[in-house]
Amino acid sequence: MKSNISQNADIDLYTQVKAGFLLRGTTFNRWCIENAIQRQNAAQALKGVWKGEKSRALCERLVLAAGLDITDLQKSNES
């Protein structure tokens, strides 16, 4: 089971990604639709529920598309 600290870091990443899309004039949901990604799957990956190779690749795509620095993703993975 995750500690509250690492769980909060994953939720923070999810929130940061959603905010990043809003700052770019779009939404997390719109990006998922345009990229044929199930929104729920993307959210689970960002929140750290799924930790596999595909999940990490999806997180990287989302972080970059939201205009965040890839170090934001690395910080979340370290928690």
C-alpha positions as CSV (number, residue, x, y, z in Angstrom):
1,M,0.0,0.0,0.0
2,K,1.2,3.5,-0.8
3,S,2.1,6.0,1.8
4,N,0.0,9.2,1.9
5,I,3.0,11.1,0.8
6,S,3.6,9.2,-2.4
7,Q,-0.2,9.0,-3.1
8,N,-0.4,12.8,-2.8
9,A,2.5,13.2,-5.2
10,D,0.7,11.2,-7.8
11,I,-2.5,13.1,-7.3
12,D,-0.5,16.3,-7.5
13,L,0.9,15.2,-10.9
14,Y,-2.7,14.5,-12.1
15,T,-3.8,18.0,-11.0
16,Q,-0.7,19.6,-12.6
17,V,-1.3,17.9,-15.9
18,K,-5.0,18.9,-15.9
19,A,-4.0,22.5,-15.1
20,G,-1.3,22.4,-17.8
21,F,-3.9,21.6,-20.4
22,L,-6.2,24.3,-19.2
23,L,-3.3,26.8,-19.5
24,R,-2.8,25.7,-23.1
25,G,-6.5,26.4,-23.9
26,T,-7.7,22.8,-23.9
27,T,-8.6,20.1,-21.4
28,F,-7.3,16.8,-20.3
29,N,-10.5,15.1,-21.6
30,R,-10.1,16.8,-25.0
31,W,-6.5,15.6,-25.3
32,C,-7.5,12.1,-24.4
33,I,-10.3,12.1,-27.1
34,E,-8.0,13.5,-29.7
35,N,-5.3,10.9,-29.0
36,A,-7.7,7.9,-28.7
37,I,-6.9,7.4,-25.0
38,Q,-9.5,6.4,-22.5
39,R,-9.6,9.3,-20.0
40,Q,-10.0,6.9,-17.0
41,N,-6.9,5.0,-18.1
42,A,-4.8,8.2,-18.4
43,A,-6.0,9.3,-15.0
44,Q,-5.1,6.0,-13.4
45,A,-1.7,6.2,-14.9
46,L,-1.1,9.7,-13.6
47,K,-2.4,8.9,-10.2
48,G,0.0,6.0,-9.9
49,V,-2.6,3.2,-9.8
50,W,-0.9,1.6,-12.8
51,K,2.9,1.5,-12.9
52,G,3.8,-0.6,-15.9
53,E,5.9,0.4,-18.9
54,K,2.9,1.5,-21.0
55,S,1.6,3.5,-18.1
56,R,4.9,5.3,-17.7
57,A,5.1,6.0,-21.4
58,L,1.5,7.5,-21.3
59,C,2.4,9.6,-18.3
60,E,5.4,11.0,-20.2
61,R,3.2,11.8,-23.2
62,L,0.7,13.6,-21.0
63,V,3.3,15.6,-19.0
64,L,4.9,16.8,-22.2
65,A,1.6,17.6,-23.9
66,A,0.5,19.6,-20.9
67,G,3.6,21.7,-21.2
68,L,5.2,20.5,-18.0
69,D,8.8,19.6,-17.5
70,I,9.6,15.9,-17.5
71,T,11.2,16.4,-14.1
72,D,7.7,16.8,-12.7
73,L,7.1,13.1,-13.7
74,Q,10.4,12.0,-12.3
75,K,9.7,13.7,-8.9
76,S,6.4,11.8,-8.8
77,N,8.1,8.5,-9.5
78,E,10.6,9.1,-6.8
79,S,7.9,9.3,-4.1
